[in-house]
Every structure is written in structure tokens, then in C-alpha cells.
Amino acid sequence: MKPRVSLQDSTLRNGDFSLRIDPVRSEDVGLYEARVKYNTEVHSCLVELGVITVTISPLNPVIENELLLMSCNSSHRASLVETCWFHNEHPGPTSRTFCSLSGALSILYPAMSDAGSWRCQLRYSDKEIISATYNLQILGFDGPTNPVVYAAAGSAAD
């Protein structure tokens, strides 16, 4: 797993034996064991790593008005009950929520307003709730609605 895995040497003396994996991949799912020997004592702990994956088709960035499919999957073993997608979660007119039984969200004609933060939330039969965030980029025209732009002579126009 090198060079994606590291231990923070500076925190070892304080008893922090954290393992850092960056970036996490789907194949990193599983059970991890840490063993620490201090003098004659041996301490260990087990940590299970689960992974949630957000994929889009076509790949990012998405072209405005081309069909977009976003899907969300997790390594969790229980039955999936519901998937919800949250767009720009701050309160206001651009905040939207979509829920379904599958992990997929289709946007037939993505617009510039669909760009931004999307959070996928998976709810399972064992009451576990898992979520991940994806920053969606849309390529398109986000200019004035009126195609006429006036500029003063001698100045720059964009």
C-alpha cells in the first residue's frame, strides 16, 4: 500500500498509533489490526474499514445538457433500504434532495445550476447510515441571458 499509507511518527510517543491511508481505494476494505509492544506488554486493536464510492458517467467534468448518471455504492453488508442525494445542503432555493431505492441518480439535462456539492446518503436495514460527498463540475455557458453586451470604447469586454 506504499506510498499511500503512513504513521505519524510525531504522535507515537503520545500513544497515538493511527494509520493514515490517502487516498483510500475500494480494495482497501477489510479488517486492520494494530499491535503495540511496550516493555513486556502487548496491546492490540481491530478496526474494520468500509468504503463508499461515488461514480459518475460520463466522467467529471460533465458537459451541460448531456445525460448524467451518478451512483453511490458501499462495502456495507446489510440490505440497502434507501439512497438520498442532497445538492447544496445549505438552506435556500438551490438546495435539493432526491431519494430512491437504488443508489443511482439520473439527470437528463444537467445545467450549470447542478454543479457543486452532492452528498449521497445510504440507509441500510441494520439502521446504519453512510454518506459521501462529491463535487460535480459542469462545463457549459453561464453568461448573461441577454446576448448583447455593451462596453465603453477603449475598455476591455468579457
N, C-alpha and C positions, 0 to 999 in steps of 0.2 A: 504493500500500500504506500510505500515511499514514492514521492516526497509529500503525499497528501496528509500524512499522519505526523503529529508532533506531541511531545510532552513539554510542559512549561517548566524548564529547569529551575527558574527562579522561585517557583512556588512549592517545589518538592520539600524543602526544609520546613515549610509551614504545614506539612501534612496534606497538601493538595496534589493528588496524583492523577489529575484529569488528563484524558486523552482527547486530542483535537483532530478531527477529520475534516479536511477542507480541500476540495468540495466533496460532499457525500454523494455516492453513486448507488444505484439500485442494488448492485451486487454486494454492498457493504452491510446489508440486512443480516441480523443474526445476534447471537449471544456473545458478549465480550466479558472476559474475566480479568480482573486486576489482582495481582498478588504483591504484597509488600512485606519484606522481611526486615525486621528491626531487632537487632541483637538476636535473641533466640525465638522471638515471637513472629508468627506469620499471620497476616491479615489478608482477607480476600473479599472481593465483592463481585457480583454479577450484574451486568447491565444489558438489557436487550435493546438493540437499535432497530427501529422500524423506519421505513422510508415512504414518503409520499411524493408522487411525481405528477407534475402538471405538464402536459404536452399540447402543442397547438399544430394545426395543419391548415394552411401551409406554414412553414417556419417563419419566425419573427424576423424582420418586420412584415406585417400584413399589408397588402395593398387595399386601399379603400374600395368598397363595393365588390370585393371577391369573397366568396363563401369562406367562412372561418369556422373551424371546429376546435373547441378546447375540451380536453378531457383530464380527469383527475383520478388517480389510482393510488392505492396504498398497499403496503405489505401486511396490513392487519388481517387476521384470520377469520374474524366474525363476519356474519352476513351484513352486507350494505343495506341500510334502510332508506337513506335519503342523501342526496347531494344538493348543496346550495351554493350558488355563486353570488358573491357580493361585489358590486362595482363601485369604486369611490365611496367607501363607507361613511365618510363624514356627512352629517345631515345637510340636506339641501336638494335642489331639483335634479342634480346629476347622479344622486345615489340610487342604485337599482339592485334588486335581489331576484334571483331565479332559483327555483327548487324543482328537483325531479328525482325519479327513482334511479336513473342511470348516472354515471359520472361525467356525462358529456353535455356540452352546451354548444348549440349551433347559432351563429349569427349570419343570416343570409346576405345582408348588405352592410358590412361593417363601415361605420363612419368615423370621422376624426373624434367624435364625442365618445366612442367606445374605447379609445386609448386610455391608458392609465392602470391603476392598481385593481386587479381582480383577485379575490380570495375565494378559494374553493374550500368548502367545509363538508367533510364526510361524517355521517352519523351511522353508527353500527348497532346491531341487535343487542350487544352487550353493554350498551349505553356509552361506549367510547366515542368521543368526538375528536377528529383530527382535521387540521387545516393547513393550507399552504397559500402563499401569495405569489402572484405572477404579474410582472409589469409588461403590459401589452403595448406594443408600438404599432401605429397605423401610418402608412405612407399615403398622403393624399393632399388635397388642396384645402387649406384652412384660411383662406383670404377673405377679402370683402365680398359681400353679397352683390354689391353693385360693381360691374366690371370696369367702370370709369374711375380713374384715379387722377386727381389734379396735383400738380407740383409747381412750385414757383420757378420761373426761368432762372437758371444759374444754380439751382439746388439739386440735390440727388433725389431720385424717386425709387422706391422699392415696391 
